[in-house]
Each structure stands twice: as C-alpha cells, then as structure tokens.
Amino acid sequence: MKVYRVEDKDGIGPYNSEIAEWRNSVSKWRMRIAHSDDIHMAMFFYGEMDNLTSNEAATYYCAFSCMADLFAWFNGFEDDLDKFFKVMVFDAAEQNVIIPDKTNIQILCLNQIFIKRNESVLVNSMSFLDAMDFV
C-alpha cells in the first residue's frame, strides 16, 4: 500500500529531526505545542502498540494512508516544514503497517498509521509545498 511520511534528509520526522536550524527554531516548538492536543494522538496511545516489545515498537514510524491526512495533521505548518522536510511516498507491505483501531476512542482525532519504514520501499519524494498539489 502507498503511505506518506514527512522526513528530513536523514529519514527522520519533524518531531525528532536533528537539523540544527529546525531543532532550535520557534516553528518546531510552536508545532510541538500545537500538537500536544487530543487530536494529534501519540503512537503509543493506541492499543495495537501494546503487543510489541520496545525494540519492535522502535521499528515503526508515523505515516499517513493518504496525502489529505498528512496535510490535516500538519495544517498551518506547511511553509515551515517545506524549508527542511520532504513528503516521502513509500510502498509498504500490509504486514509492515499498523492501522490503529479508533472505535473505542471517544474523541475526534486525526488519522495516522504506523509503518516499518526500513522495510518499506521509497517510490517518490517531493517538497512539502509541491505535495499539496496532490491533495
């Protein structure tokens, strides 16, 4: 299945990127604070991750099943992210994807999935702003 992920040049997402200009930027901290809400759920909130050892869980990365979900997640930060990150498109085998079951979650939260990035095949990458044309 095609999945979409935001990454820096080292394959790291915006929350953990070590690019100095981003790591120390006001934009990163504004995003982290904005995403500390009920609609941006951390990956370990979902029960599917409970059955994994910490070593197994560390092989999974946040991603999205469609561009619209990716842009809903990062809404308002597109220009900031475009400076340091790209939208990466991977082909991930179903056994390497966890799609959270949100039926027992009582609040509205944005959609995300979890992929074994290192076992997925990169098929395309594009600037953050160019990717907006595909939504």
QUIBEL-V984033 format. One record per pair of residues at least 24 apart in sequence whose ideal C-beta (glycine too) atoms are under 10 Angstrom apart, sorted by sequence separation. I is the first residue (numbers start at 0). GAP is how many residues later the second one is. D is the distance in whole Angstrom. If there is no record, write none. Layout:
i-><I I>
gap-><GAP GAP>
d-><D D>
This chain:
i-><91 94 95 62 89 91 62 89 92 14 62 64 89 91 92 91 92 60 62 87 89 90 91 89 90 88 89 90 64 87 88 89 90 38 39 88 89 90 38 39 62 64 87 88 89 62 74 87 88 89 59 73 87 88 58 59 72 86 87 88 34 59 71 72 85 86 87 34 71 72 85 86 33 69 71 85 86 33 56 68 69 85 86 33 34 68 69 84 85 86 88 30 33 67 68 84 86 87 68 82 83 85 86 15 30 65 81 82 85 86 88 29 30 51 63 64 80 81 82 14 29 50 63 64 65 80 81 86 12 63 64 79 80 81 11 12 27 30 48 62 63 78 81 10 12 26 29 30 47 61 62 64 77 78 81 47 48 61 62 63 76 77 26 27 45 47 60 61 62 26 27 45 46 47 59 60 61 77 6 25 26 45 46 59 60 62 73 77 24 42 44 45 58 59 60 61 4 5 6 26 27 45 58 59 60 4 5 26 42 46 56 58 59 60 62 70 2 4 5 21 24 45 46 58 59 69 3 4 21 24 40 45 58 60 2 3 13 44 55 58 70 2 3 21 22 40 69 70 2 3 20 21 51 69 1 2 3 13 20 21 45 70 71 0 1 3 5 18 40 44 66 69 70 1 3 4 5 18 48 66 69 3 13 18 40 45 47 66 67 68 2 3 5 13 16 37 66 67 5 16 37 38 40 45 65 66 37 38 39 40 42 65 13 36 37 38 39 40 41 42 5 13 37 38 40 42 12 36 39 7 11 36 5 8 12 34 7 8 6 7 8 10 5 6 7 5 6 4 5 6 4 5 6 4 5 3 4 6 3 4 2 3 4 2 3 1 2 4 1 2 0 1 2 0 1 0 0 0 2 2 0 0 0 12 10 4 10 4 3 2 4 6 2 3 10 0 2 4 0 2 13 4 6 2 4 1 6 0 2 3 4 1 1 5 5 3 3>
gap-><24 24 24 25 25 25 26 26 26 27 27 27 27 27 27 28 28 29 29 29 29 29 29 30 30 31 31 31 32 32 32 32 32 33 33 33 33 33 34 34 34 34 34 34 34 35 35 35 35 35 36 36 36 36 37 37 37 37 37 37 38 38 38 38 38 38 38 39 39 39 39 39 40 40 40 40 40 41 41 41 41 41 41 42 42 42 42 42 42 42 42 43 43 43 43 43 43 43 44 44 44 44 44 45 45 45 45 45 45 45 45 46 46 46 46 46 46 46 46 47 47 47 47 47 47 47 47 47 48 48 48 48 48 48 49 49 49 49 49 49 49 49 49 50 50 50 50 50 50 50 50 50 50 50 50 51 51 51 51 51 51 51 52 52 52 52 52 52 52 53 53 53 53 53 53 53 53 53 54 54 54 54 54 54 54 54 54 54 55 55 55 55 55 55 55 55 56 56 56 56 56 56 56 56 56 57 57 57 57 57 57 57 57 57 57 57 58 58 58 58 58 58 58 58 58 58 59 59 59 59 59 59 59 59 60 60 60 60 60 60 60 61 61 61 61 61 61 61 62 62 62 62 62 62 63 63 63 63 63 63 63 63 63 64 64 64 64 64 64 64 64 64 64 65 65 65 65 65 65 65 65 66 66 66 66 66 66 66 66 66 67 67 67 67 67 67 67 67 68 68 68 68 68 68 68 68 69 69 69 69 69 69 70 70 70 70 70 70 70 70 71 71 71 71 71 71 72 72 72 73 73 73 75 75 75 75 76 76 77 77 77 77 78 78 78 79 79 80 80 80 81 81 81 82 82 83 83 83 84 84 85 85 85 86 86 87 87 87 88 88 89 89 89 90 90 91 92 93 93 94 95 96 98 104 106 107 107 108 109 110 110 110 111 111 111 112 112 112 114 114 114 115 115 117 117 118 118 119 120 120 120 121 122 122 125 127 130>
d-><7 9 6 9 7 8 10 10 7 10 7 10 7 8 8 4 9 10 8 9 10 6 8 4 5 10 6 8 8 9 10 6 5 9 7 7 7 10 9 10 8 7 6 5 9 10 9 9 4 10 9 10 8 7 9 9 5 8 5 8 8 6 6 8 10 7 9 9 8 7 5 5 10 10 10 6 8 9 10 7 9 6 6 7 9 4 9 9 7 9 9 8 8 9 7 6 8 10 9 10 9 9 4 10 8 8 6 9 8 9 9 9 5 9 9 7 10 4 10 8 8 10 7 9 10 5 5 9 7 6 5 9 9 9 9 6 9 7 7 7 7 8 9 9 9 7 8 8 5 5 5 10 6 7 9 8 8 8 7 10 9 6 9 8 8 6 10 6 5 4 10 10 8 7 9 7 8 9 9 9 8 4 7 4 6 8 8 7 7 9 8 7 10 7 8 10 6 9 10 8 9 8 9 6 4 7 9 9 8 8 9 5 8 9 9 9 10 4 9 8 9 10 10 8 10 9 6 7 9 9 8 8 7 9 4 5 8 8 9 8 8 7 8 8 10 9 8 7 6 7 8 5 10 10 8 9 6 8 7 8 10 9 9 7 8 10 7 9 8 9 6 10 5 10 8 8 10 5 7 8 8 5 9 9 9 9 8 9 9 10 9 9 9 6 7 9 5 5 7 8 10 7 5 8 9 5 5 6 7 8 7 9 8 10 8 5 6 10 10 10 10 6 7 5 7 6 8 9 9 10 9 10 6 8 10 10 6 9 10 5 8 8 10 6 8 5 6 10 7 8 9 6 5 7 7 6 5 10 7 8 9 6 7 7 8 6 5 10 7 8 9 6 5 7 8 6 8 6 9 7 9 6 9 10 7 10 9 10 10 7 7 9 10 10 9 9 5 7 9 9 10 9 10 7 10 10 8 10 10 10 10 7 9 7 9 8 9>
